[in-house]
Amino acid sequence: MKFAHLNTRSVIPNLSDLSAYLLTHDFDVLTLTETWLSCSIDSDVLQIPGYSFVRNDREGRGGGVAAYIKQNFKYQIISIGQQYSLGAFCNQLFTGRHLGE
């Protein structure tokens, strides 16, 4: 699996470079932080051929996370809540179980 992560500091003005980077390197999954998206921006304008786009915008200015996932990959969106740590998230991601189960 070919995976990458970028801190985009706003997806919209960087979309053409982001698309070229993703397609040139043929990543299976590309995660993004600091997307700076809001509900007023339709996900359709952020689509890149061959990839599904999922996002979680921050309410207010800045923040937000997103991922481009190759369309042939099965994935499930999980909610871990703000009370969980990165370790708890990774445990659920890779084992399918919450910590303490």
Backbone as XML, in Angstrom:
<?xml version="1.0"?>
<chain id="A" units="angstrom">
  <residue number="1" name="MET">
    <atom name="N" x="0.857" y="-1.171" z="0.000"/>
    <atom name="CA" x="0.000" y="0.000" z="0.000"/>
    <atom name="C" x="0.903" y="1.234" z="0.000"/>
  </residue>
  <residue number="2" name="LYS">
    <atom name="N" x="0.615" y="2.149" z="-0.880"/>
    <atom name="CA" x="1.399" y="3.374" z="-1.004"/>
    <atom name="C" x="0.605" y="4.521" z="-0.388"/>
  </residue>
  <residue number="3" name="PHE">
    <atom name="N" x="1.140" y="5.086" z="0.688"/>
    <atom name="CA" x="0.420" y="6.032" z="1.534"/>
    <atom name="C" x="1.259" y="7.290" z="1.703"/>
  </residue>
  <residue number="4" name="ALA">
    <atom name="N" x="0.595" y="8.463" z="1.705"/>
    <atom name="CA" x="1.303" y="9.729" z="1.952"/>
    <atom name="C" x="0.388" y="10.667" z="2.725"/>
  </residue>
  <residue number="5" name="HIS">
    <atom name="N" x="1.012" y="11.668" z="3.337"/>
    <atom name="CA" x="0.283" y="12.669" z="4.096"/>
    <atom name="C" x="0.848" y="14.048" z="3.782"/>
  </residue>
  <residue number="6" name="LEU">
    <atom name="N" x="-0.047" y="15.041" z="3.658"/>
    <atom name="CA" x="0.368" y="16.421" z="3.417"/>
    <atom name="C" x="-0.397" y="17.376" z="4.320"/>
  </residue>
  <residue number="7" name="ASN">
    <atom name="N" x="0.290" y="18.387" z="4.806"/>
    <atom name="CA" x="-0.364" y="19.530" z="5.454"/>
    <atom name="C" x="-0.551" y="20.555" z="4.339"/>
  </residue>
  <residue number="8" name="THR">
    <atom name="N" x="-1.773" y="20.730" z="3.873"/>
    <atom name="CA" x="-2.014" y="21.509" z="2.660"/>
    <atom name="C" x="-2.120" y="23.007" z="2.873"/>
  </residue>
  <residue number="9" name="ARG">
    <atom name="N" x="-2.437" y="23.450" z="4.094"/>
    <atom name="CA" x="-2.657" y="24.873" z="4.371"/>
    <atom name="C" x="-3.573" y="25.496" z="3.320"/>
  </residue>
  <residue number="10" name="SER">
    <atom name="N" x="-4.676" y="24.845" z="3.065"/>
    <atom name="CA" x="-5.748" y="25.241" z="2.159"/>
    <atom name="C" x="-5.687" y="24.439" z="0.862"/>
  </residue>
  <residue number="11" name="VAL">
    <atom name="N" x="-6.656" y="23.581" z="0.687"/>
    <atom name="CA" x="-6.717" y="22.702" z="-0.478"/>
    <atom name="C" x="-7.028" y="23.473" z="-1.761"/>
  </residue>
  <residue number="12" name="ILE">
    <atom name="N" x="-7.978" y="24.376" z="-1.713"/>
    <atom name="CA" x="-8.486" y="25.023" z="-2.927"/>
    <atom name="C" x="-7.382" y="25.647" z="-3.788"/>
  </residue>
  <residue number="13" name="PRO">
    <atom name="N" x="-6.536" y="26.545" z="-3.273"/>
    <atom name="CA" x="-5.519" y="27.133" z="-4.150"/>
    <atom name="C" x="-4.411" y="26.158" z="-4.559"/>
  </residue>
  <residue number="14" name="ASN">
    <atom name="N" x="-4.331" y="25.022" z="-3.880"/>
    <atom name="CA" x="-3.286" y="24.030" z="-4.165"/>
    <atom name="C" x="-3.811" y="22.805" z="-4.904"/>
  </residue>
  <residue number="15" name="LEU">
    <atom name="N" x="-5.060" y="22.834" z="-5.355"/>
    <atom name="CA" x="-5.695" y="21.631" z="-5.900"/>
    <atom name="C" x="-4.992" y="21.103" z="-7.146"/>
  </residue>
  <residue number="16" name="SER">
    <atom name="N" x="-4.585" y="21.944" z="-8.072"/>
    <atom name="CA" x="-3.938" y="21.434" z="-9.289"/>
    <atom name="C" x="-2.594" y="20.780" z="-8.956"/>
  </residue>
  <residue number="17" name="ASP">
    <atom name="N" x="-1.809" y="21.389" z="-8.056"/>
    <atom name="CA" x="-0.539" y="20.776" z="-7.637"/>
    <atom name="C" x="-0.784" y="19.483" z="-6.875"/>
  </residue>
  <residue number="18" name="LEU">
    <atom name="N" x="-1.796" y="19.480" z="-6.020"/>
    <atom name="CA" x="-2.158" y="18.296" z="-5.242"/>
    <atom name="C" x="-2.559" y="17.152" z="-6.163"/>
  </residue>
  <residue number="19" name="SER">
    <atom name="N" x="-3.382" y="17.456" z="-7.158"/>
    <atom name="CA" x="-3.826" y="16.447" z="-8.116"/>
    <atom name="C" x="-2.638" y="15.870" z="-8.889"/>
  </residue>
  <residue number="20" name="ALA">
    <atom name="N" x="-1.758" y="16.729" z="-9.365"/>
    <atom name="CA" x="-0.575" y="16.267" z="-10.104"/>
    <atom name="C" x="0.311" y="15.393" z="-9.222"/>
  </residue>
  <residue number="21" name="TYR">
    <atom name="N" x="0.512" y="15.788" z="-7.979"/>
    <atom name="CA" x="1.328" y="15.025" z="-7.033"/>
    <atom name="C" x="0.726" y="13.644" z="-6.794"/>
  </residue>
  <residue number="22" name="LEU">
    <atom name="N" x="-0.567" y="13.612" z="-6.561"/>
    <atom name="CA" x="-1.260" y="12.353" z="-6.290"/>
    <atom name="C" x="-1.182" y="11.406" z="-7.486"/>
  </residue>
  <residue number="23" name="LEU">
    <atom name="N" x="-1.463" y="11.924" z="-8.661"/>
    <atom name="CA" x="-1.481" y="11.077" z="-9.855"/>
    <atom name="C" x="-0.072" y="10.679" z="-10.297"/>
  </residue>
  <residue number="24" name="THR">
    <atom name="N" x="0.901" y="11.557" z="-10.123"/>
    <atom name="CA" x="2.288" y="11.239" z="-10.495"/>
    <atom name="C" x="2.852" y="10.122" z="-9.634"/>
  </residue>
  <residue number="25" name="HIS">
    <atom name="N" x="2.569" y="10.165" z="-8.342"/>
    <atom name="CA" x="3.122" y="9.175" z="-7.414"/>
    <atom name="C" x="2.219" y="7.961" z="-7.222"/>
  </residue>
  <residue number="26" name="ASP">
    <atom name="N" x="1.018" y="8.018" z="-7.769"/>
    <atom name="CA" x="0.086" y="6.880" z="-7.739"/>
    <atom name="C" x="-0.129" y="6.327" z="-6.327"/>
  </residue>
  <residue number="27" name="PHE">
    <atom name="N" x="-0.385" y="7.232" z="-5.377"/>
    <atom name="CA" x="-0.648" y="6.803" z="-4.003"/>
    <atom name="C" x="-1.981" y="6.075" z="-3.919"/>
  </residue>
  <residue number="28" name="ASP">
    <atom name="N" x="-2.055" y="5.094" z="-3.014"/>
    <atom name="CA" x="-3.321" y="4.422" z="-2.743"/>
    <atom name="C" x="-4.184" y="5.294" z="-1.839"/>
  </residue>
  <residue number="29" name="VAL">
    <atom name="N" x="-3.530" y="5.939" z="-0.878"/>
    <atom name="CA" x="-4.217" y="6.827" z="0.056"/>
    <atom name="C" x="-3.349" y="8.067" z="0.271"/>
  </residue>
  <residue number="30" name="LEU">
    <atom name="N" x="-3.978" y="9.223" z="0.182"/>
    <atom name="CA" x="-3.309" y="10.482" z="0.504"/>
    <atom name="C" x="-4.166" y="11.198" z="1.528"/>
  </residue>
  <residue number="31" name="THR">
    <atom name="N" x="-3.624" y="11.382" z="2.734"/>
    <atom name="CA" x="-4.356" y="12.098" z="3.779"/>
    <atom name="C" x="-3.884" y="13.548" z="3.819"/>
  </residue>
  <residue number="32" name="LEU">
    <atom name="N" x="-4.798" y="14.426" z="4.216"/>
    <atom name="CA" x="-4.538" y="15.861" z="4.236"/>
    <atom name="C" x="-4.946" y="16.453" z="5.580"/>
  </residue>
  <residue number="33" name="THR">
    <atom name="N" x="-4.145" y="17.366" z="6.084"/>
    <atom name="CA" x="-4.537" y="18.167" z="7.238"/>
    <atom name="C" x="-4.534" y="19.630" z="6.824"/>
  </residue>
  <residue number="34" name="GLU">
    <atom name="N" x="-5.151" y="20.445" z="7.674"/>
    <atom name="CA" x="-5.268" y="21.887" z="7.401"/>
    <atom name="C" x="-5.865" y="22.139" z="6.014"/>
  </residue>
  <residue number="35" name="THR">
    <atom name="N" x="-6.997" y="21.484" z="5.749"/>
    <atom name="CA" x="-7.649" y="21.638" z="4.445"/>
    <atom name="C" x="-8.321" y="23.001" z="4.291"/>
  </residue>
  <residue number="36" name="TRP">
    <atom name="N" x="-8.708" y="23.594" z="5.397"/>
    <atom name="CA" x="-9.374" y="24.895" z="5.435"/>
    <atom name="C" x="-10.663" y="24.899" z="4.613"/>
  </residue>
  <residue number="37" name="LEU">
    <atom name="N" x="-11.349" y="23.763" z="4.570"/>
    <atom name="CA" x="-12.619" y="23.671" z="3.855"/>
    <atom name="C" x="-13.773" y="24.008" z="4.786"/>
  </residue>
  <residue number="38" name="SER">
    <atom name="N" x="-14.883" y="24.398" z="4.187"/>
    <atom name="CA" x="-16.106" y="24.648" z="4.945"/>
    <atom name="C" x="-17.260" y="24.017" z="4.187"/>
  </residue>
  <residue number="39" name="CYS">
    <atom name="N" x="-18.413" y="23.956" z="4.830"/>
    <atom name="CA" x="-19.578" y="23.339" z="4.195"/>
    <atom name="C" x="-20.037" y="24.107" z="2.951"/>
  </residue>
  <residue number="40" name="SER">
    <atom name="N" x="-19.561" y="25.323" z="2.765"/>
    <atom name="CA" x="-19.942" y="26.094" z="1.573"/>
    <atom name="C" x="-19.176" y="25.642" z="0.325"/>
  </residue>
  <residue number="41" name="ILE">
    <atom name="N" x="-18.180" y="24.781" z="0.497"/>
    <atom name="CA" x="-17.395" y="24.265" z="-0.632"/>
    <atom name="C" x="-17.846" y="22.841" z="-0.919"/>
  </residue>
  <residue number="42" name="ASP">
    <atom name="N" x="-18.375" y="22.625" z="-2.105"/>
    <atom name="CA" x="-18.895" y="21.325" z="-2.512"/>
    <atom name="C" x="-17.741" y="20.359" z="-2.791"/>
  </residue>
  <residue number="43" name="SER">
    <atom name="N" x="-17.855" y="19.135" z="-2.314"/>
    <atom name="CA" x="-16.818" y="18.123" z="-2.530"/>
    <atom name="C" x="-16.615" y="17.807" z="-4.010"/>
  </residue>
  <residue number="44" name="ASP">
    <atom name="N" x="-17.629" y="18.043" z="-4.844"/>
    <atom name="CA" x="-17.498" y="17.751" z="-6.271"/>
    <atom name="C" x="-16.348" y="18.522" z="-6.917"/>
  </residue>
  <residue number="45" name="VAL">
    <atom name="N" x="-16.067" y="19.734" z="-6.442"/>
    <atom name="CA" x="-14.980" y="20.526" z="-7.037"/>
    <atom name="C" x="-13.605" y="20.005" z="-6.626"/>
  </residue>
  <residue number="46" name="LEU">
    <atom name="N" x="-13.569" y="19.098" z="-5.660"/>
    <atom name="CA" x="-12.310" y="18.566" z="-5.147"/>
    <atom name="C" x="-12.010" y="17.157" z="-5.643"/>
  </residue>
  <residue number="47" name="GLN">
    <atom name="N" x="-12.862" y="16.627" z="-6.501"/>
    <atom name="CA" x="-12.685" y="15.262" z="-6.986"/>
    <atom name="C" x="-11.454" y="15.148" z="-7.883"/>
  </residue>
  <residue number="48" name="ILE">
    <atom name="N" x="-10.768" y="14.029" z="-7.748"/>
    <atom name="CA" x="-9.648" y="13.678" z="-8.613"/>
    <atom name="C" x="-9.985" y="12.316" z="-9.209"/>
  </residue>
  <residue number="49" name="PRO">
    <atom name="N" x="-9.940" y="12.187" z="-10.546"/>
    <atom name="CA" x="-10.332" y="10.924" z="-11.186"/>
    <atom name="C" x="-9.599" y="9.714" z="-10.605"/>
  </residue>
  <residue number="50" name="GLY">
    <atom name="N" x="-10.388" y="8.664" z="-10.313"/>
    <atom name="CA" x="-9.837" y="7.427" z="-9.779"/>
    <atom name="C" x="-9.783" y="7.362" z="-8.266"/>
  </residue>
  <residue number="51" name="TYR">
    <atom name="N" x="-10.208" y="8.445" z="-7.597"/>
    <atom name="CA" x="-10.136" y="8.514" z="-6.139"/>
    <atom name="C" x="-11.476" y="8.921" z="-5.532"/>
  </residue>
  <residue number="52" name="SER">
    <atom name="N" x="-11.755" y="8.363" z="-4.364"/>
    <atom name="CA" x="-12.864" y="8.834" z="-3.539"/>
    <atom name="C" x="-12.300" y="9.927" z="-2.643"/>
  </residue>
  <residue number="53" name="PHE">
    <atom name="N" x="-13.132" y="10.904" z="-2.311"/>
    <atom name="CA" x="-12.692" y="12.003" z="-1.457"/>
    <atom name="C" x="-13.586" y="12.046" z="-0.231"/>
  </residue>
  <residue number="54" name="VAL">
    <atom name="N" x="-12.986" y="11.948" z="0.946"/>
    <atom name="CA" x="-13.728" y="12.060" z="2.205"/>
    <atom name="C" x="-13.111" y="13.179" z="3.024"/>
  </residue>
  <residue number="55" name="ARG">
    <atom name="N" x="-13.945" y="13.857" z="3.778"/>
    <atom name="CA" x="-13.448" y="15.015" z="4.528"/>
    <atom name="C" x="-14.197" y="15.213" z="5.822"/>
  </residue>
  <residue number="56" name="ASN">
    <atom name="N" x="-13.556" y="15.928" z="6.731"/>
    <atom name="CA" x="-14.167" y="16.329" z="7.985"/>
    <atom name="C" x="-13.684" y="17.758" z="8.248"/>
  </residue>
  <residue number="57" name="ASP">
    <atom name="N" x="-14.562" y="18.715" z="7.981"/>
    <atom name="CA" x="-14.210" y="20.124" z="8.116"/>
    <atom name="C" x="-14.287" y="20.558" z="9.572"/>
  </residue>
  <residue number="58" name="ARG">
    <atom name="N" x="-13.467" y="21.513" z="9.926"/>
    <atom name="CA" x="-13.541" y="22.122" z="11.248"/>
    <atom name="C" x="-14.556" y="23.254" z="11.190"/>
  </residue>
  <residue number="59" name="GLU">
    <atom name="N" x="-15.342" y="23.373" z="12.229"/>
    <atom name="CA" x="-16.241" y="24.521" z="12.317"/>
    <atom name="C" x="-15.406" y="25.738" z="12.669"/>
  </residue>
  <residue number="60" name="GLY">
    <atom name="N" x="-15.571" y="26.806" z="11.933"/>
    <atom name="CA" x="-14.759" y="27.994" z="12.153"/>
    <atom name="C" x="-13.616" y="28.044" z="11.157"/>
  </residue>
  <residue number="61" name="ARG">
    <atom name="N" x="-12.667" y="28.907" z="11.428"/>
    <atom name="CA" x="-11.574" y="29.137" z="10.490"/>
    <atom name="C" x="-10.469" y="28.093" z="10.627"/>
  </residue>
  <residue number="62" name="GLY">
    <atom name="N" x="-9.898" y="27.673" z="9.493"/>
    <atom name="CA" x="-8.748" y="26.770" z="9.486"/>
    <atom name="C" x="-9.107" y="25.331" z="9.779"/>
  </residue>
  <residue number="63" name="GLY">
    <atom name="N" x="-8.075" y="24.526" z="9.993"/>
    <atom name="CA" x="-8.253" y="23.120" z="10.359"/>
    <atom name="C" x="-8.831" y="22.269" z="9.255"/>
  </residue>
  <residue number="64" name="GLY">
    <atom name="N" x="-9.364" y="21.147" z="9.646"/>
    <atom name="CA" x="-9.987" y="20.207" z="8.732"/>
    <atom name="C" x="-9.032" y="19.135" z="8.258"/>
  </residue>
  <residue number="65" name="VAL">
    <atom name="N" x="-9.597" y="17.953" z="8.029"/>
    <atom name="CA" x="-8.835" y="16.816" z="7.513"/>
    <atom name="C" x="-9.589" y="16.203" z="6.340"/>
  </residue>
  <residue number="66" name="ALA">
    <atom name="N" x="-8.859" y="15.496" z="5.489"/>
    <atom name="CA" x="-9.481" y="14.846" z="4.335"/>
    <atom name="C" x="-8.579" y="13.711" z="3.870"/>
  </residue>
  <residue number="67" name="ALA">
    <atom name="N" x="-9.119" y="12.895" z="2.973"/>
    <atom name="CA" x="-8.330" y="11.811" z="2.381"/>
    <atom name="C" x="-8.812" y="11.539" z="0.963"/>
  </residue>
  <residue number="68" name="TYR">
    <atom name="N" x="-7.854" y="11.266" z="0.106"/>
    <atom name="CA" x="-8.128" y="10.722" z="-1.221"/>
    <atom name="C" x="-7.790" y="9.243" z="-1.140"/>
  </residue>
  <residue number="69" name="ILE">
    <atom name="N" x="-8.751" y="8.386" z="-1.508"/>
    <atom name="CA" x="-8.598" y="6.939" z="-1.402"/>
    <atom name="C" x="-8.914" y="6.344" z="-2.762"/>
  </residue>
  <residue number="70" name="LYS">
    <atom name="N" x="-8.007" y="5.520" z="-3.286"/>
    <atom name="CA" x="-8.261" y="4.907" z="-4.589"/>
    <atom name="C" x="-9.629" y="4.246" z="-4.585"/>
  </residue>
  <residue number="71" name="GLN">
    <atom name="N" x="-10.340" y="4.414" z="-5.674"/>
    <atom name="CA" x="-11.727" y="3.940" z="-5.733"/>
    <atom name="C" x="-11.861" y="2.429" z="-5.612"/>
  </residue>
  <residue number="72" name="ASN">
    <atom name="N" x="-10.814" y="1.678" z="-5.891"/>
    <atom name="CA" x="-10.923" y="0.216" z="-5.760"/>
    <atom name="C" x="-10.704" y="-0.262" z="-4.323"/>
  </residue>
  <residue number="73" name="PHE">
    <atom name="N" x="-10.426" y="0.656" z="-3.391"/>
    <atom name="CA" x="-10.246" y="0.300" z="-1.985"/>
    <atom name="C" x="-11.578" y="0.403" z="-1.249"/>
  </residue>
  <residue number="74" name="LYS">
    <atom name="N" x="-11.840" y="-0.586" z="-0.402"/>
    <atom name="CA" x="-12.995" y="-0.515" z="0.486"/>
    <atom name="C" x="-12.554" y="0.219" z="1.741"/>
  </residue>
  <residue number="75" name="TYR">
    <atom name="N" x="-13.386" y="1.118" z="2.219"/>
    <atom name="CA" x="-13.067" y="1.841" z="3.449"/>
    <atom name="C" x="-14.343" y="2.121" z="4.213"/>
  </residue>
  <residue number="76" name="GLN">
    <atom name="N" x="-14.168" y="2.439" z="5.464"/>
    <atom name="CA" x="-15.292" y="2.769" z="6.328"/>
    <atom name="C" x="-14.913" y="3.990" z="7.142"/>
  </residue>
  <residue number="77" name="ILE">
    <atom name="N" x="-15.803" y="4.958" z="7.212"/>
    <atom name="CA" x="-15.566" y="6.144" z="8.024"/>
    <atom name="C" x="-15.925" y="5.797" z="9.460"/>
  </residue>
  <residue number="78" name="ILE">
    <atom name="N" x="-14.989" y="6.048" z="10.365"/>
    <atom name="CA" x="-15.227" y="5.768" z="11.783"/>
    <atom name="C" x="-15.162" y="7.072" z="12.553"/>
  </residue>
  <residue number="79" name="SER">
    <atom name="N" x="-15.907" y="7.130" z="13.621"/>
    <atom name="CA" x="-15.889" y="8.294" z="14.485"/>
    <atom name="C" x="-15.252" y="7.885" z="15.801"/>
  </residue>
  <residue number="80" name="ILE">
    <atom name="N" x="-14.171" y="8.564" z="16.158"/>
    <atom name="CA" x="-13.487" y="8.208" z="17.399"/>
    <atom name="C" x="-13.740" y="9.224" z="18.499"/>
  </residue>
  <residue number="81" name="GLY">
    <atom name="N" x="-14.314" y="10.361" z="18.143"/>
    <atom name="CA" x="-14.583" y="11.385" z="19.139"/>
    <atom name="C" x="-13.312" y="12.094" z="19.566"/>
  </residue>
  <residue number="82" name="GLN">
    <atom name="N" x="-13.474" y="13.247" z="20.133"/>
    <atom name="CA" x="-12.316" y="14.038" z="20.527"/>
    <atom name="C" x="-11.644" y="13.529" z="21.789"/>
  </residue>
  <residue number="83" name="GLN">
    <atom name="N" x="-12.304" y="12.643" z="22.537"/>
    <atom name="CA" x="-11.715" y="12.156" z="23.780"/>
    <atom name="C" x="-10.680" y="11.063" z="23.534"/>
  </residue>
  <residue number="84" name="TYR">
    <atom name="N" x="-10.560" y="10.556" z="22.313"/>
    <atom name="CA" x="-9.613" y="9.485" z="22.030"/>
    <atom name="C" x="-8.282" y="10.037" z="21.558"/>
  </residue>
  <residue number="85" name="SER">
    <atom name="N" x="-7.251" y="9.274" z="21.779"/>
    <atom name="CA" x="-5.899" y="9.650" z="21.367"/>
    <atom name="C" x="-5.603" y="9.084" z="19.983"/>
  </residue>
  <residue number="86" name="LEU">
    <atom name="N" x="-4.479" y="9.492" z="19.438"/>
    <atom name="CA" x="-4.025" y="8.938" z="18.165"/>
    <atom name="C" x="-3.809" y="7.433" z="18.292"/>
  </residue>
  <residue number="87" name="GLY">
    <atom name="N" x="-3.303" y="6.998" z="19.431"/>
    <atom name="CA" x="-3.099" y="5.569" z="19.650"/>
    <atom name="C" x="-4.397" y="4.793" z="19.600"/>
  </residue>
  <residue number="88" name="ALA">
    <atom name="N" x="-5.445" y="5.334" z="20.201"/>
    <atom name="CA" x="-6.754" y="4.674" z="20.172"/>
    <atom name="C" x="-7.287" y="4.621" z="18.748"/>
  </residue>
  <residue number="89" name="PHE">
    <atom name="N" x="-7.077" y="5.698" z="18.017"/>
    <atom name="CA" x="-7.516" y="5.730" z="16.620"/>
    <atom name="C" x="-6.793" y="4.659" z="15.805"/>
  </residue>
  <residue number="90" name="CYS">
    <atom name="N" x="-5.464" y="4.576" z="15.942"/>
    <atom name="CA" x="-4.695" y="3.590" z="15.179"/>
    <atom name="C" x="-5.096" y="2.172" z="15.547"/>
  </residue>
  <residue number="91" name="ASN">
    <atom name="N" x="-5.345" y="1.934" z="16.836"/>
    <atom name="CA" x="-5.792" y="0.615" z="17.265"/>
    <atom name="C" x="-7.096" y="0.242" z="16.570"/>
  </residue>
  <residue number="92" name="GLN">
    <atom name="N" x="-8.050" y="1.174" z="16.538"/>
    <atom name="CA" x="-9.320" y="0.888" z="15.885"/>
    <atom name="C" x="-9.132" y="0.730" z="14.386"/>
  </residue>
  <residue number="93" name="LEU">
    <atom name="N" x="-8.279" y="1.539" z="13.798"/>
    <atom name="CA" x="-8.047" y="1.483" z="12.365"/>
    <atom name="C" x="-7.492" y="0.137" z="11.942"/>
  </residue>
  <residue number="94" name="PHE">
    <atom name="N" x="-6.484" y="-0.365" z="12.669"/>
    <atom name="CA" x="-5.786" y="-1.567" z="12.240"/>
    <atom name="C" x="-6.350" y="-2.864" z="12.811"/>
  </residue>
  <residue number="95" name="THR">
    <atom name="N" x="-7.093" y="-2.794" z="13.911"/>
    <atom name="CA" x="-7.653" y="-4.015" z="14.480"/>
    <atom name="C" x="-9.165" y="-4.082" z="14.354"/>
  </residue>
  <residue number="96" name="GLY">
    <atom name="N" x="-9.796" y="-2.927" z="14.128"/>
    <atom name="CA" x="-11.251" y="-2.900" z="14.052"/>
    <atom name="C" x="-11.916" y="-2.871" z="15.419"/>
  </residue>
  <residue number="97" name="ARG">
    <atom name="N" x="-11.108" y="-2.760" z="16.503"/>
    <atom name="CA" x="-11.649" y="-2.772" z="17.859"/>
    <atom name="C" x="-11.279" y="-1.493" z="18.582"/>
  </residue>
  <residue number="98" name="HIS">
    <atom name="N" x="-12.133" y="-1.073" z="19.490"/>
    <atom name="CA" x="-11.827" y="0.053" z="20.370"/>
    <atom name="C" x="-10.921" y="-0.445" z="21.485"/>
  </residue>
  <residue number="99" name="LEU">
    <atom name="N" x="-10.077" y="0.427" z="22.012"/>
    <atom name="CA" x="-9.275" y="0.044" z="23.174"/>
    <atom name="C" x="-10.197" y="-0.333" z="24.328"/>
  </residue>
  <residue number="100" name="GLY">
    <atom name="N" x="-9.855" y="-1.358" z="25.064"/>
    <atom name="CA" x="-10.675" y="-1.795" z="26.180"/>
    <atom name="C" x="-11.673" y="-2.867" z="25.809"/>
  </residue>
  <residue number="101" name="GLU">
    <atom name="N" x="-11.776" y="-3.226" z="24.537"/>
    <atom name="CA" x="-12.703" y="-4.304" z="24.152"/>
    <atom name="C" x="-12.041" y="-5.641" z="24.311"/>
  </residue>
</chain>
